[in-house]
């Protein structure tokens, strides 16, 4: 699989990265329902067999469980795989989540992630959310110290605004930004994409399939009661029906390329050269076997234009129903 350089770093990521959010299971506030651990490990290993060279996880995913599964999956292959994880979201003994960028907290999180991942270093360590706003500089300074100690190779951020990035840049250059980006969530296009391109900051886009909605197979009836998506506006009316109609309208475009809707959604995200990679979640091997087909092909400009028109039509339909 083709790779793209992450910003100005020495990391070259495959156009698709394995997203390990969903495999964390359903025992926490943002879980995706029950998960079979053996299938999760098999999915990661299958992604590596298919050429994917990096995995994105976070301490908070399954309250540490996702990182532990990643460690099991890459055992014996650690040097072949780039591992990215995140800090700033912490939990107590009851599983209650809070946010902290205190220096000692970030350091504790890093040490704990190293232990769960069974590794001596983390290739890309990211601040998950800028929710502890007043301590962004403190947290980022700690990541710099951990880099100097060899525990981290590169530091990145996730869900940051330009203002947050610039504050971090005053301490140390930011290697990457991980924002949400999909056909249905285009918030980064106006300012963040051009800003990161100008500053040489790599973008690794999460949720290119909008949490499963853009797979072309989504059925709300199959979503577990404990799945966090029940609380997401994307999965509520009138947005849900409008999105499902849009998916059927773009299906012929995918079929023209002998691709699936999921592969189309991923290729659409990767059309921007500033996007280094798309993070694709998978809970079993068959899912990653399909979605790796979203890499290494390009949409015609006419089809991109048609998708833009259909997206506008979707938004107009949502606005009409919410009046």
C-alpha positions, 0 to 999 in steps of 0.5 A, a space after each residue: 500500500 502507498 505511504 504518505 509522509 506525516 508532515 515533516 516527520 520521518 513517519 511514512 504512513 500507509 494511506 489507511 491506518 487501523 482504527 482501534 476505537 471500536 475494539 475497546 468494547 462496550 464497557 465505557 461511555 463511548 463504547 460500540 457495544 460487545 466486542 469479540 477479542 479474538 476477532 479484534 486481534 484477527 482484524 489487526 493482524 489481517 490489516 498488517 497482512 494487507 499492508 497497513 503499517 500503522 494503528 491508531 488507538 487511545 488509552 481511553 478506548 475501552 479504558 485501556 482494553 484497546 491498547 492491550 489488544 493492540 499489544 497482543 496483535 502486534 506481538 513479534 511484529 512491533 518494529 514493523 508497525 507504527 503505533 499511535 495512541 493518545 492522552 488527556 482523557 482519564 478515568 477513575 475506579 468507577 470508570 468516570 471519565 475526566 480530562 487532565 493535561 497536568 504534567 504528572 498526569 500526562 507522564 502517568 498516562 504515557 507510562 501506563 500506555 507503554 505498559 499496556 502496549 508492551 513497548 519501549 516507545 510510542 511512535 506518535 503520542 497525541 493529546 486526545 482533546 484540548 478539554 483541559 484548556 488552561 493546561 495545554 502548554 503544560 501537557 505539550 511541554 510534558 510530551 516534549 520531555 517524554 520525547 527527549 527521554 525516548 519514550 515518544 518519537 513524535 507528538 501530535 494533537 487531536 480535535 484541536 482548533 487553530 488557536 490550540 495548535 498555535 499555543 502548542 507550537 509556541 512550546 514545540 512544533 506539532 507533527 500532526 493533527 487528528 480531526 474528524 473528516 468525512 463527506 458528512 463532516 467537512 468542518 476542517 475544510 475551510 480553515 484547518 486543512 489549508 492551515 496544516 498544509 501551510 505549516 507542514 502539519 500532517 493530517 490523519 483523518 478519523 471517522 472517514 466512514 462517519 462511524 459506520 454510517 457511510 459503509 453502505 450497509 448501515 442499519 440502526 436496528 443492528 446497533 447495540 443498546 450500549 453503543 454510543 452512536 445512539 447519542 450522536 446527532 448523525 444517527 438521529 432524525 432528520 439527519 439519519 434518513 437524509 444521510 441514508 438517502 444520500 448513500 443510495 444516491 452515491 452508490 452508482 458512483 462507487 459501482 462505476 469504479 467497481 468499488 463499494 460505498 465504504 471504499 468511495 467514502 475513504 477515497 473521497 477523504 484521501 483526495 486531499 494531498 494534505 491528508 496523510 492517512 484515513 483511520 479506518 475502524 474494523 471489528 473483524 477481518 472481513 471489514 478491513 479486507 473491504 476498506 483497504 480498497 479505499 486506498 490507491 485510487 482517485 475520483 474523477 473531478 466530475 464525480 467529486 462535483 456530483 457528490 458536492 451537489 448531493 451533499 448540498 441536497 442532503 443539507 437542504 432536506 435536513 434544514 427543511 425538516 427542522 424548520 
